[in-house]
Amino acid sequence: MSANGGHEIQLVIITGMSGAGKTVAIQSFEDLGFFCVDNLPPSLLPKFLELMKESSSKMSKVALVMDLRGRQFFDRLIEALDGIGETSWITPRILFLDAKDSVLVSRYKETRRSHPLATTGLPLEGIEMERQLLEELKGRSQIIYDTSDMKPRELREKIVQHFATDKGHTFTVNVMSFGFKYGLPIDADLVFDVRFLPNPYYIDSMRPLTGKDHEVSSYVMKWSETQKFLEKLTDLLGFMLPSYKREGKSQLVIAIGCTGGQHRSVTLTEYIADYFKKDYYTHVTHRDIEKKSRK
């Protein structure tokens, strides 16, 4: 039995870069039935947890937004997080929202808001300072979303997909295809480069297709290099995934990249997700599949 009479609470701490989507996130958690508190000063977290523990209510899902608007108390947050780890009646997770610097600057310009840490009024100054201050917290986060290419609707869908059926112990394997020409995905835990495999792009009939088309996937899969790579990769992931799950991660993002993110990486992403779906909840994302290949 847990400390509050057998009632276990899911606690999600929403944090990350200013402008990365925390407002959209907290609204999404409200829609999922979470009890939400926006901009809770980190120094008040221990007291808030005590009130939750003493409450006779059936509060089971709580989401808190905590960011650098309360930066003078931020060291206290690290101490509080260490304390949470010793409790048996809370299932805590940190959701960290991030985005590329250029995207954050653009969002500040669109809203005509100033960054809370920018003493000169220049957004980039505040963004760089904030990134440094949040480095340790990001490292502690179990879930990281890169919202650079997400619309608000897509962020809501991602949160709903991840948390709507989450009972606190779900381990999700997210497999993502991407193109190196468009940059590395910053929310990836593991990245594999498959540009060494034969490229269907150089076959005219396959160029406009993607790895989801049978003609392309059959071409990619027929090579001995592909089969050997998949044999070694599935063996490696089969060894690693249980360890990540035991370590307490709620999700793992595996990114597979080729040049344009349209052919080889898409085929192998579909294969890996299908291979592990019998043992784990898997989710597939093709980040760059809609982007036009250039000759």
C-alpha positions in Angstrom: 0.0 0.0 0.0 1.3 3.5 -0.8 1.8 6.3 1.6 -1.5 7.9 0.8 -3.8 4.9 1.3 -3.0 2.9 -1.8 -3.7 5.8 -4.2 -0.9 6.2 -6.7 -0.5 9.5 -8.5 0.9 10.1 -12.0 2.9 13.4 -11.9 4.1 15.0 -15.1 6.4 18.0 -14.9 6.2 20.0 -18.1 9.3 22.1 -18.7 11.7 23.2 -21.4 12.5 26.1 -23.6 10.4 29.2 -23.5 8.3 29.3 -26.7 8.6 25.5 -27.3 4.9 24.8 -26.6 4.3 24.5 -22.8 1.0 26.4 -23.0 -0.3 24.0 -25.7 1.0 21.1 -23.6 -0.8 22.1 -20.4 -4.0 22.6 -22.3 -3.7 19.1 -23.7 -3.2 17.6 -20.3 -6.3 19.4 -19.1 -8.2 17.8 -21.9 -7.0 14.4 -20.8 -8.4 15.0 -17.3 -5.1 15.9 -15.5 -5.2 18.3 -12.6 -3.0 21.1 -14.0 -1.0 23.9 -12.4 0.7 26.5 -14.6 4.0 28.2 -13.5 4.3 26.5 -10.1 7.5 27.9 -8.5 9.9 25.0 -8.0 10.4 26.0 -4.3 6.7 25.2 -3.7 6.9 21.7 -5.2 7.6 19.8 -1.9 4.7 21.6 -0.2 2.4 20.8 -3.2 3.4 17.2 -3.0 2.6 17.1 0.7 -0.8 18.5 0.1 -1.4 15.8 -2.6 -0.3 13.2 -0.1 -2.6 14.5 2.7 -5.6 15.0 0.3 -8.5 12.6 0.6 -9.5 13.3 -3.0 -9.0 10.8 -5.7 -6.5 12.9 -7.6 -4.6 10.4 -9.8 -3.2 12.5 -12.6 -1.3 15.8 -12.1 0.6 18.0 -14.6 2.7 20.9 -13.5 4.3 23.5 -15.8 7.6 24.7 -14.3 10.0 27.0 -16.2 12.5 29.8 -15.7 10.0 32.4 -14.8 10.7 31.0 -11.4 14.5 30.7 -12.0 15.5 32.0 -8.6 14.0 28.8 -7.1 15.3 26.4 -9.8 18.0 24.8 -7.7 15.2 23.7 -5.4 13.6 21.8 -8.2 16.6 19.5 -8.6 16.5 18.8 -4.8 12.7 18.2 -5.0 13.1 15.8 -7.9 15.7 13.8 -6.0 13.2 13.6 -3.1 10.4 12.4 -5.4 12.5 9.4 -6.5 12.3 8.1 -2.9 8.5 8.0 -2.8 6.3 5.0 -3.6 3.0 6.7 -4.2 4.1 9.0 -7.1 5.0 8.0 -10.6 7.0 11.1 -11.8 8.0 11.9 -15.3 9.6 15.0 -16.8 8.3 16.2 -20.2 10.9 18.5 -21.8 9.8 20.6 -24.8 12.6 21.8 -27.1 13.0 23.5 -30.4 15.7 24.8 -32.6 17.1 28.3 -31.8 16.0 29.7 -35.1 12.4 28.4 -34.6 12.2 29.9 -31.1 13.5 33.3 -32.3 10.9 33.2 -35.1 8.1 32.4 -32.6 9.1 35.3 -30.4 9.1 37.6 -33.3 5.6 36.4 -34.4 4.1 37.0 -30.9 6.1 40.2 -30.3 7.0 38.9 -26.8 10.3 39.3 -25.1 12.3 36.4 -23.8 12.2 36.3 -19.9 16.0 36.0 -19.7 16.9 38.5 -22.4 18.3 41.5 -20.7 19.0 43.3 -24.0 15.6 42.4 -25.5 17.2 40.1 -28.1 15.5 36.7 -28.0 18.7 34.8 -29.0 20.5 36.0 -25.9 17.8 34.7 -23.6 17.5 31.4 -25.5 21.2 30.7 -25.2 21.2 31.4 -21.5 18.1 29.4 -20.9 19.5 26.4 -22.8 22.6 26.4 -20.5 20.4 26.6 -17.3 18.2 23.8 -18.4 20.9 21.4 -19.5 20.9 19.3 -16.3 17.1 19.2 -16.3 16.9 18.1 -19.9 19.3 15.3 -19.0 17.0 14.1 -16.3 13.9 14.1 -18.6 12.3 10.8 -19.5 10.4 12.4 -22.4 11.7 15.0 -24.9 9.7 16.5 -27.7 11.3 18.6 -30.4 8.5 20.9 -31.5 10.5 22.7 -34.3 8.4 21.2 -37.1 5.2 20.6 -35.1 2.0 22.6 -35.4 0.0 23.0 -32.1 -2.5 20.4 -33.3 0.4 17.9 -33.9 1.8 18.5 -30.4 -1.6 17.9 -28.9 -2.0 14.7 -30.9 1.5 13.5 -29.7 0.6 14.1 -26.1 -2.7 12.4 -26.4 -1.2 9.4 -28.1 1.5 9.1 -25.4 -0.5 9.8 -22.3 -4.2 9.0 -23.0 -3.7 5.3 -22.3 -0.5 5.6 -20.2 -0.9 3.9 -16.8 2.5 5.0 -15.6 4.5 1.9 -16.7 4.1 2.0 -20.5 7.4 1.8 -22.5 7.0 3.2 -26.0 9.5 2.6 -28.8 9.3 5.5 -31.2 11.0 4.7 -34.5 11.7 7.7 -36.7 13.0 8.1 -40.3 14.8 11.2 -41.3 17.0 12.8 -43.9 20.5 13.9 -42.9 20.2 16.8 -45.4 17.5 18.3 -43.2 19.5 17.9 -40.0 19.6 15.4 -37.1 16.5 15.0 -34.9 17.4 16.5 -31.5 15.0 14.3 -29.6 16.6 11.1 -30.8 18.1 8.7 -28.2 19.8 6.5 -30.8 20.7 7.4 -34.3 21.6 4.9 -37.1 23.0 6.0 -40.5 21.9 3.8 -43.4 23.4 5.8 -46.2 25.8 3.0 -46.9 23.0 0.9 -48.4 22.1 1.0 -52.1 20.0 4.0 -52.9 16.7 3.7 -54.8 16.8 7.4 -55.5 19.1 6.8 -58.5 16.5 4.6 -60.2 14.2 6.9 -62.1 11.0 4.8 -61.5 11.6 4.8 -57.7 12.7 8.4 -57.2 9.1 9.8 -56.7 8.2 6.9 -54.4 8.9 6.3 -50.8 10.0 3.4 -48.6 6.3 2.7 -47.9 5.9 1.6 -51.5 6.4 -2.1 -52.2 8.7 -1.5 -55.1 11.1 0.6 -53.0 11.0 -1.5 -49.9 11.6 -4.7 -51.9 14.6 -3.0 -53.5 16.1 -1.9 -50.2 15.5 -5.2 -48.5 16.9 -7.5 -51.2 20.6 -6.6 -50.6 22.8 -8.8 -48.4 24.1 -5.6 -46.7 20.6 -4.7 -45.6 19.9 -8.2 -44.2 23.2 -8.3 -42.3 22.6 -4.8 -40.9 19.1 -5.6 -39.7 20.3 -8.9 -38.2 22.9 -7.0 -36.1 20.6 -4.0 -35.3 17.7 -6.1 -34.1 20.1 -8.1 -32.0 21.6 -4.9 -30.5 18.2 -3.3 -29.8 16.8 -6.6 -28.4 19.6 -6.4 -25.8 19.2 -2.7 -25.1 15.5 -2.1 -24.9 14.8 -4.2 -21.8 17.6 -2.3 -20.0 16.1 1.1 -21.0 12.7 0.0 -19.7 14.2 -1.2 -16.4 16.0 2.1 -16.1 12.6 3.9 -16.0 12.4 5.5 -19.4 8.9 5.8 -20.6 9.9 6.0 -24.3 13.0 5.6 -26.5 13.4 7.4 -29.8 15.3 5.4 -32.4 16.2 7.5 -35.5 17.2 5.9 -38.7 18.6 8.3 -41.3 19.4 8.3 -45.0 20.2 11.2 -47.3 16.7 12.5 -47.9 14.5 10.6 -45.5 12.3 9.1 -48.2 13.5 5.7 -49.2 16.0 3.6 -47.2 15.3 5.1 -43.8 11.6 4.8 -44.3 11.8 1.1 -45.3 14.0 0.2 -42.3 11.9 2.3 -39.9 8.8 0.3 -40.8 10.7 -2.9 -40.5 12.1 -2.2 -37.0 8.8 -1.0 -35.7 7.1 -4.1 -37.0 9.8 -6.3 -35.6 9.5 -5.1 -32.0 5.7 -4.5 -31.9 5.0 -7.9 -30.4 7.0 -7.0 -27.3 6.6 -3.2 -27.1 4.2 -0.5 -28.0 5.8 1.0 -31.1 5.0 4.3 -32.9 6.4 5.3 -36.3 7.2 8.8 -37.5 8.5 9.7 -40.9 9.8 13.2 -40.3 10.9 14.1 -43.8 8.9 11.8 -46.1 6.7 14.7 -47.4 9.7 16.8 -48.4 10.5 16.9 -52.1 13.7 15.3 -53.2 16.0 17.5 -55.3 18.0 16.3 -58.2 
